[in-house]
């Protein structure tokens, strides 16, 4: 009997993720008294997911990726120039409830900085470039989010999103796991124990993703009552966003004459949103915006299905033999 491989686990991560989601729905509806416990476990589990994800990246070879100015400008263009126009268009088709519209804007305006790395690798993209761009994406979205909300929804919506939860999310969900991953890789090069722990951690991203979805959905599902009537409408708009950005992201990559791997990375970055990291912002909103969190969670579900399709479509949309012969990093 063949031994299980990490690649097998990653190939089946969508059904594994959905098993966590379904378990969260059943547990959240069946045992609503546990919601506060599940909510308390969201941050630690998400931090573990990001740590395990960052740990898979060979940091020693990232120097050239940090100098890749062309890729950085391309990803900023896709996420902060093209995406806001698409979100503006979709909000005209969204339900009129302000909390639903706020949740949509909140998640769609913020590019993903965590599991996009895994899916970029699965789709044959340059995941090192995605990781290298993470600090810039986090800083720019932190500065641009209030402006985007003000432009799309008005001044009142922008004012209720405070910077403190965003800074806390960056510190505990990005900076700390990234530092721990760096220390773990340094230890792995110098001790057998560190090497074994690093190899074990390579198996964690997929189950950690499923566990994160379980805690997120289990903590929120029982709180929203009649809000479910809008989810089908919102899910359709999220699917539309995913399809539109699949093509617009690849178009941006081609316009910057990037090589195939970096072009695929831009495409995944443009499609994938910051749903899990931005959720604490939605949870911190006033009571009258309580549906915003469920709207954010809905985006996660739609996106997982979309990424399952995208890891097969993006390599065909941007095939190796037909890729643009872009310039090297640092141009």
C-alpha positions as CSV (number, residue, x, y, z in Angstrom):
1,X,0.0,0.0,0.0
2,X,1.4,3.4,-1.0
3,X,2.2,5.8,1.8
4,X,0.1,9.0,1.8
5,X,1.9,12.0,0.4
6,X,1.5,15.7,1.2
7,X,0.6,16.3,-2.4
8,X,-2.3,14.0,-2.1
9,X,-3.6,15.9,0.9
10,X,-3.3,19.2,-1.0
11,X,-5.1,17.8,-4.1
12,X,-8.1,17.0,-1.9
13,X,-8.0,20.2,0.2
14,X,-11.3,21.5,-1.2
15,X,-13.4,18.6,0.0
16,X,-11.5,18.6,3.3
17,X,-12.2,22.3,3.7
18,X,-15.8,21.8,3.0
19,X,-16.0,19.0,5.5
20,X,-14.9,21.5,8.1
21,X,-17.5,24.0,6.8
22,X,-20.4,21.5,7.0
23,X,-19.3,20.4,10.4
24,X,-19.3,24.0,11.5
25,X,-22.8,24.6,10.2
26,X,-24.2,21.5,12.0
27,X,-22.3,22.2,15.2
28,X,-23.2,25.9,15.2
29,X,-26.9,25.2,14.6
30,X,-27.1,22.2,17.0
31,X,-25.0,23.7,19.8
32,X,-25.3,27.5,19.6
33,X,-24.1,27.8,23.2
34,X,-20.6,26.9,22.0
35,X,-20.4,29.8,19.6
36,X,-18.3,32.0,21.9
37,X,-15.8,29.1,22.4
38,X,-15.5,28.6,18.6
39,X,-15.0,32.3,18.1
40,X,-12.2,32.4,20.6
41,X,-10.4,29.7,18.7
42,X,-10.6,31.4,15.3
43,X,-7.5,33.6,15.8
44,X,-5.2,30.8,17.1
45,X,-6.2,28.4,14.4
46,X,-5.8,30.9,11.6
47,X,-2.4,31.8,13.0
48,X,-1.4,28.2,12.8
49,X,-2.7,28.0,9.2
50,X,-0.6,31.0,8.2
51,X,2.5,29.7,10.1
52,X,2.3,26.3,8.3
53,X,1.7,28.1,5.0
54,X,4.7,30.4,5.4
55,X,6.8,27.5,6.5
56,X,6.6,25.9,3.1
57,X,8.3,28.9,1.4
58,X,12.1,28.7,0.9
59,X,12.9,32.1,2.5
60,X,16.6,31.8,1.5
61,X,15.6,32.3,-2.1
62,X,13.3,35.3,-1.6
63,X,15.8,38.1,-2.1
64,X,15.3,38.2,-5.9
65,X,11.5,38.2,-5.4
66,X,11.6,41.2,-3.1
67,X,13.4,43.1,-5.9
68,X,10.8,42.2,-8.5
69,X,9.4,45.7,-9.0
70,X,7.5,44.8,-12.2
71,X,5.5,42.1,-10.4
72,X,4.9,44.4,-7.4
73,X,3.5,47.2,-9.6
74,X,1.4,44.6,-11.5
75,X,-0.2,43.1,-8.4
76,X,-0.9,46.6,-6.9
77,X,-2.5,47.6,-10.2
78,X,-4.7,44.5,-10.3
79,X,-5.8,44.7,-6.7
80,X,-6.1,48.4,-6.1
81,X,-6.9,49.9,-9.5
82,X,-8.9,47.2,-11.4
83,X,-10.6,45.4,-8.5
84,X,-12.3,48.6,-7.0
85,X,-14.0,49.3,-10.3
86,X,-15.3,45.7,-10.4
87,X,-16.6,46.0,-6.8
88,X,-18.3,49.3,-7.6
89,X,-20.1,47.6,-10.5
90,X,-21.2,44.6,-8.4
91,X,-22.4,46.8,-5.5
92,X,-25.0,48.2,-7.9
93,X,-26.4,44.7,-8.2
94,X,-26.2,43.9,-4.5
95,X,-29.0,43.7,-1.9
96,X,-29.9,47.1,-0.5
97,X,-29.2,46.1,3.2
98,X,-26.2,48.3,4.4
99,X,-24.6,45.5,6.4
100,X,-24.6,43.1,3.4
101,X,-23.1,45.8,1.1
102,X,-20.5,46.7,3.7
103,X,-19.5,43.0,4.1
104,X,-19.2,42.7,0.3
105,X,-17.1,45.8,0.0
106,X,-15.0,44.9,3.0
107,X,-13.9,41.5,1.7
108,X,-13.7,42.3,-2.0
109,X,-11.5,45.3,-1.6
110,X,-8.8,43.4,0.4
111,X,-6.5,41.0,-1.5
112,X,-5.7,37.7,0.1
113,X,-2.3,37.2,1.8
114,X,-2.6,33.7,3.2
115,X,-4.0,30.7,1.3
116,X,-3.5,32.4,-2.0
117,X,0.1,31.1,-1.7
118,X,-1.0,27.5,-1.6
119,X,-3.4,27.8,-4.5
120,X,-0.9,29.8,-6.6
121,X,1.6,26.9,-6.1
122,X,-1.1,24.3,-7.0
123,X,-1.9,26.4,-10.2
124,X,1.7,26.5,-11.3
125,X,2.3,30.1,-10.3
126,X,5.3,31.8,-8.7
127,X,4.2,31.5,-5.1
128,X,7.5,33.1,-3.9
129,X,6.5,36.3,-5.7
130,X,3.1,36.2,-3.9
131,X,4.8,35.8,-0.5
132,X,7.3,38.6,-1.2
133,X,4.4,41.0,-2.1
134,X,2.5,40.2,1.1
135,X,3.9,43.1,3.2
136,X,3.1,45.6,0.5
137,X,-0.4,44.2,0.0
138,X,-1.2,44.3,3.7
139,X,0.1,47.9,4.1
140,X,-1.7,49.3,1.0
141,X,-5.0,47.6,1.8
142,X,-4.8,48.9,5.4
143,X,-4.4,52.5,4.0
144,X,-6.8,52.1,1.1
145,X,-9.7,50.3,2.7
146,X,-11.3,53.3,4.5
147,X,-10.9,55.3,1.3
148,X,-12.5,52.6,-0.8
149,X,-15.4,52.2,1.6
150,X,-15.9,55.9,1.6
151,X,-15.9,56.1,-2.2
152,X,-18.2,53.1,-2.6
153,X,-20.5,53.3,0.4
154,X,-20.2,56.8,1.8
155,X,-18.4,58.4,4.7
156,X,-20.4,56.7,7.4
157,X,-19.3,53.2,6.3
158,X,-15.7,54.2,6.2
159,X,-15.8,55.7,9.7
160,X,-17.0,52.6,11.4
161,X,-14.0,50.5,10.3
162,X,-11.4,51.3,12.8
163,X,-7.7,50.7,12.1
164,X,-6.9,48.9,15.4
165,X,-8.5,45.5,14.5
166,X,-6.7,45.6,11.2
167,X,-3.4,46.3,12.8
168,X,-4.0,43.5,15.4
169,X,-4.8,41.1,12.5
170,X,-1.6,42.0,10.8
171,X,0.5,41.7,13.9
172,X,-0.9,38.4,15.2
173,X,-1.9,36.7,11.9
174,X,0.8,37.8,9.5
175,X,3.9,39.2,11.4
176,X,4.1,36.6,14.2
177,X,3.5,33.5,12.1
178,X,6.0,34.8,9.5
179,X,8.6,35.3,12.2
180,X,8.0,31.9,13.7
181,X,8.3,30.3,10.2
182,X,11.7,32.1,9.7
183,X,12.9,30.9,13.1
184,X,11.7,27.3,12.3
185,X,13.6,27.2,9.0
186,X,16.7,28.6,10.7
187,X,16.4,25.8,13.3
188,X,15.8,23.1,10.7
189,X,19.1,23.9,9.1
190,X,20.9,23.4,12.5
191,X,19.2,20.6,14.3
192,X,17.6,17.2,13.6
193,X,14.7,18.1,15.9
194,X,14.0,21.3,14.0
195,X,14.2,19.5,10.7
196,X,11.6,16.9,11.8
197,X,9.3,19.6,13.2
198,X,9.5,21.5,9.9
199,X,8.6,18.4,7.9
200,X,5.7,17.7,10.2
201,X,4.4,21.2,9.9
202,X,4.3,20.8,6.1
203,X,1.2,18.6,6.6
204,X,-0.7,21.2,8.6
205,X,-2.1,23.8,6.1
206,X,-4.9,21.7,4.7
207,X,-6.3,20.4,8.1
208,X,-5.7,23.9,9.6
209,X,-7.8,25.4,6.8
210,X,-10.6,23.0,7.5
211,X,-10.4,23.6,11.2
212,X,-10.4,27.4,10.7
213,X,-13.6,27.2,8.6
214,X,-15.2,25.0,11.3
215,X,-14.6,27.6,14.0
216,X,-15.5,30.5,11.8
217,X,-18.8,29.1,10.6
218,X,-19.6,27.3,13.9
219,X,-19.2,30.6,15.8
220,X,-21.4,32.7,13.4
221,X,-24.0,30.5,11.8
222,X,-26.6,30.7,14.6
223,X,-26.6,34.5,14.9
224,X,-28.1,35.6,11.6
225,X,-31.7,34.5,11.4
226,X,-33.5,35.8,8.3
227,X,-30.2,37.1,6.9
228,X,-29.9,33.8,4.9
229,X,-32.4,35.0,2.3
230,X,-29.7,37.3,0.8
231,X,-26.9,34.7,0.6
232,X,-27.9,33.2,-2.8
233,X,-27.9,36.7,-4.3
234,X,-24.5,37.5,-2.7
235,X,-23.0,34.2,-3.6
236,X,-23.8,34.8,-7.3
237,X,-22.1,38.2,-7.2
238,X,-19.1,36.7,-5.6
239,X,-18.9,34.0,-8.3
240,X,-19.2,36.8,-10.9
241,X,-16.3,38.6,-9.3
242,X,-14.2,35.5,-9.4
243,X,-14.8,34.9,-13.1
244,X,-14.3,38.6,-14.0
245,X,-11.0,38.8,-12.1
246,X,-9.8,35.6,-13.6
247,X,-9.7,37.3,-17.0
248,X,-8.9,40.8,-15.9
249,X,-6.0,39.5,-13.7
250,X,-4.5,37.6,-16.5
251,X,-4.9,40.7,-18.8
252,X,-3.1,42.9,-16.3
253,X,-0.3,40.3,-16.1
254,X,0.0,40.2,-19.9
255,X,0.1,44.0,-20.1
256,X,3.1,44.0,-17.8
257,X,4.8,41.3,-19.9
258,X,5.4,39.0,-17.0
259,X,6.6,35.4,-17.5
260,X,4.1,32.6,-17.2
261,X,4.6,31.8,-13.5
262,X,4.4,35.4,-12.4
263,X,1.4,36.0,-14.6
264,X,-0.4,33.1,-13.0
265,X,0.5,34.5,-9.6
266,X,-1.0,37.9,-10.5
267,X,-4.2,36.1,-11.7
268,X,-4.6,34.2,-8.4
269,X,-3.9,37.3,-6.4
270,X,-6.5,39.2,-8.3
271,X,-9.2,36.5,-7.8
272,X,-8.5,35.6,-4.1
273,X,-9.7,37.8,-1.3
274,X,-8.8,38.4,2.3
275,X,-11.9,36.7,3.8
276,X,-10.4,34.9,6.8
277,X,-8.1,37.8,7.9
278,X,-10.7,40.5,7.3
279,X,-13.3,38.6,9.3
280,X,-12.2,40.1,12.7
281,X,-13.0,43.5,11.2
282,X,-16.5,42.3,10.3
283,X,-17.0,40.8,13.8
284,X,-15.9,44.1,15.4
285,X,-18.6,46.1,13.6
286,X,-21.6,47.6,15.5
287,X,-24.7,45.4,16.1
288,X,-26.6,46.9,13.2
289,X,-24.0,45.6,10.8
290,X,-24.1,42.0,12.1
291,X,-24.9,40.5,8.7
292,X,-21.5,41.7,7.4
293,X,-19.7,38.8,9.0
294,X,-21.9,36.2,7.4
295,X,-21.5,38.0,4.1
296,X,-17.7,37.7,4.5
297,X,-18.0,34.0,5.4
298,X,-20.1,33.4,2.3
299,X,-17.3,34.8,0.1
300,X,-15.0,32.2,1.6
301,X,-17.3,29.4,0.5
302,X,-17.7,30.7,-3.0
303,X,-14.0,31.3,-3.4
304,X,-13.0,27.8,-2.4
305,X,-15.2,26.4,-5.1
306,X,-13.8,28.9,-7.5
307,X,-10.2,28.1,-6.7
308,X,-10.9,24.4,-7.2
309,X,-11.8,25.3,-10.8
310,X,-9.1,28.0,-11.1
311,X,-6.2,25.7,-10.4
312,X,-7.2,23.8,-13.6
313,X,-8.2,26.8,-15.7
314,X,-5.3,29.2,-15.0
315,X,-2.6,26.9,-16.4
316,X,-4.7,26.6,-19.6
317,X,-5.4,30.3,-19.8
318,X,-1.7,31.0,-19.3
319,X,0.0,28.0,-20.8
320,X,3.8,27.6,-20.4
321,X,4.5,27.4,-24.1
322,X,2.4,30.5,-24.9
323,X,3.7,32.6,-22.0
324,X,5.0,36.0,-22.5
325,X,8.8,36.2,-22.2
326,X,8.7,38.8,-19.5
327,X,11.7,40.6,-18.0
328,X,13.6,39.2,-15.1
329,X,13.0,40.3,-11.5
330,X,14.1,43.7,-10.5
331,X,13.3,45.4,-13.8
